[in-house]
Amino acid sequence: MSYISVRKALENLLKEYDITLKDLLDAMDEDKESLEASLRKVCSFSDEELEEIESELSSRELKLLLFVIHAFYIADLSGLYKDNLIIPSREEIMVGGKVTFEGFKKLAKSLGLTVE
């Protein structure tokens, strides 16, 4: 089995559909309240963890993470992208169908985002 980083899978997906990251994030027109609601739907964060994430990452970074979570971890339960195992794996990011705090931070770091 071969592997692909989630970052490389994202780059490939955007290239395949001829979409720039800027266009994708611009199309995700979510205000702070909508972003928070979306995060609560897919993540199992405490209020303190959500506050921490929101203070460390910009709204564009949060939108990017939400897209990646939906595209590679929720919509496709196989954990594969074009027959390659996505790293970090679904098991490293999610528990019981929701993204964990540590999984979210790991995913952010794997995309090159700075989180403590």
C-alpha positions in Angstrom: 0.0 0.0 0.0 1.3 3.4 -0.9 0.8 6.6 1.1 0.0 10.2 0.4 0.1 13.2 2.7 -3.2 15.0 3.2 -1.4 18.1 2.0 -0.4 16.4 -1.3 -3.9 14.9 -1.7 -5.4 18.4 -1.3 -3.0 19.9 -3.9 -3.8 17.1 -6.3 -7.6 17.4 -5.8 -7.5 21.2 -6.4 -5.4 20.7 -9.5 -7.7 18.0 -10.8 -10.7 20.3 -10.5 -8.7 23.3 -11.7 -9.5 25.2 -8.5 -7.1 27.5 -6.6 -7.0 27.4 -2.8 -8.0 31.1 -2.8 -11.1 30.4 -4.9 -12.1 27.5 -2.7 -11.7 29.5 0.5 -13.4 32.6 -1.0 -16.4 30.4 -1.9 -16.7 29.2 1.7 -18.5 32.3 2.8 -18.8 31.6 6.6 -18.8 34.2 9.3 -17.4 33.5 12.8 -20.6 32.1 14.1 -21.1 29.8 11.1 -17.5 28.6 11.4 -18.0 27.8 15.1 -21.2 25.9 14.4 -19.5 23.9 11.6 -16.6 23.1 13.9 -19.0 21.9 16.7 -20.7 19.6 14.2 -17.6 17.8 13.1 -15.3 18.1 16.2 -15.6 17.0 19.8 -14.0 20.1 21.3 -14.7 21.5 24.8 -15.5 25.2 24.9 -11.9 25.9 26.0 -10.4 23.9 23.2 -12.7 25.7 20.6 -11.6 29.0 22.0 -7.9 28.0 21.8 -8.3 26.8 18.2 -10.1 30.0 17.2 -7.4 32.2 18.8 -4.6 30.3 17.1 -5.9 30.1 13.5 -7.4 32.5 11.1 -10.9 32.1 9.7 -9.3 31.1 6.3 -7.2 28.4 8.0 -10.3 27.1 9.9 -12.2 27.0 6.6 -9.3 25.1 5.0 -9.3 22.6 7.8 -13.1 22.2 7.6 -12.9 21.5 3.9 -10.1 18.9 4.3 -12.0 17.2 7.1 -15.1 16.9 5.0 -13.3 16.0 1.8 -10.8 13.4 3.1 -12.1 12.2 6.5 -16.0 12.4 6.5 -17.1 12.1 2.9 -14.7 9.2 2.2 -14.6 6.7 5.1 -12.0 4.5 3.3 -9.1 6.7 4.2 -7.8 6.4 0.7 -7.2 9.0 -2.0 -6.7 7.4 -5.5 -5.7 4.1 -3.9 -3.2 5.8 -1.5 -3.6 5.8 2.2 -4.0 9.4 3.5 -1.6 10.4 6.2 -2.5 11.3 8.9 -5.0 8.5 8.9 -8.6 8.8 9.8 -7.9 6.9 13.1 -5.4 9.6 14.1 -7.8 12.4 13.4 -11.2 11.1 14.4 -12.8 9.1 17.1 -16.5 8.0 16.9 -17.1 10.1 13.8 -15.8 13.3 15.3 -12.4 15.1 15.0 -10.6 15.1 18.3 -8.7 18.2 19.6 -5.3 16.4 19.2 -6.4 15.1 15.8 -7.3 18.6 14.7 -4.0 20.0 15.7 -2.2 17.1 14.0 -4.2 17.8 10.8 -3.4 21.5 11.0 0.3 20.8 11.4 0.3 18.3 8.5 -1.1 21.1 6.3 1.7 23.4 7.4 -0.4 25.5 9.8 1.1 26.7 13.1 -0.7 25.5 16.2 0.7 25.0 19.7 
